Amino acid sequence: MADLLVERPAPRVALVRLNRPNKRNALSVDLRTELLATLQTLAAEAEVRALVLAGGEKVFAAGADLAEIETAGAVDMVLRATHALWAAFSRLGKPMIASVRGAALGGGLELALRADLIVAGEGSRYGFPEIKVGLMPGGGGTQRLVRLVGRQRALGLLLTGDAIDAAEAHRLGLVHQVVPDDRTDAEAIALALRIAAMPPLAVQQIREVVALGEDAPWDTALMLEHKALQLLCASDDKREGIRAFLEKRPPVFTGR
C-alpha cells in the first residue's frame, strides 16, 4: 500500500493524502522525505496553482514515528537533519491548504501548521503531547504555536501535552475554519480552487511578504509590502484584473 496518494480533484488543484493508517499516519523520516519530494514536484507544475494536504478519516497524523526515536542518540538526530526537511516544507512555491480530520498531534500538527490555511473537521483535535514521553516539539512547533496563540496559551499546551478541539483551535486562530467532518476535504478543495483562481503573482507576493515580514522590524516589513506592490503593478495580471473589473467581466489571469 502506498503511503501517499496523489489526486487531481479540481482544475489547478492537486491533493496529496497521507495513507499510512496502520501507523496512524505517523511521520517517519522516509514518509516526510517522500511527502516533501511529492509536494515539490507538484508545486513545480505550471498548471498546479494550489495544493491540498489531507490525512485519513480518523487521523490526520499522530506525530513522529516513535520507533525511530526510541534508541536514537543526539548524533543520530543530527545526522538525520530533519530540521532541514521541515524548513523545506515552508518554501513550497504554491499555497497549501491542510484538510484535518481526527488527530493532528505532535509532528502531525507541525505539518499542518506548515500549510497556509487549515480547514478543520468538527471532530479534529490538536496538541503537542511530546512532553509525555520525555520529548518536545522539534519541527517548529514551539515557535509557531507561541506566535499564533501567545506565550501563556502556548506554554499551557506544551507543558501539559493537552489537546484542544476544533472549536477552541478556531477561537485561538490555530485553524482557518471548522466544517462538518464529512465535508472537510471538499471544503479544503473548494478553498484551494478559489485561491487557484487568483492571480498567481499576487498570491506569491502576499505569501512571501507575510512569511518574511512576520518577524521583521515594523518598518522593514512595511517596505517589503510596498516593494511587492510596486512589482505587481508591472504585471499583466494587474492590468487584466483592473480591465475586467471596469468591463464587469471575469478576469483571466495568466501569472505574468
C-alpha angles and dihedrals in degrees: 000000000000114000090215131043123196120206135179101211098165140005112290091004126106123189125203117194126199105229111182100112096158088062096037087249091295109185107241117183089252092052093048090049092049092045093051092049091049094049092046091051092050093045089054092058111102093215092055112084101163138025132211121203114199139172133196131299095264103029136025094192127323095209137264121347099261091197087071093051102041096087099020118120130205094270091049090054092048092051092050088060092199089161088070090052091051092048091053091058087064093054099060108134096224132061115262130204120200116216106203126192123165121352125004101178135161109331088007090063091043088054093049090050089057087068119089092234135012123215106199129204114227091246097048122120132204133199151118107245095168093112089066090068097039096266140100136213113289104177099071096286098131094049098042093046095051091049092050103042106015134254100285097048092041094052090045090059097038097048096046101034089225120158126221129211127244095263092055091044089054093047090053093048094247093124133034100224142351120226137167111290093243090053099048098100093040093051092046090052091048090052091047089050091053091051091045088058091058123091105281096219092054090048090050095048094046091051092048095047093048092048097045098035097051094083099023124103112274096252091047092050091050090050091051088053094049094047090050090052091051090052092051090052088068094055129107088225091061090054092045093048094052093042091050091048092052092044091047095234135118112274123238109216120198102179093247 
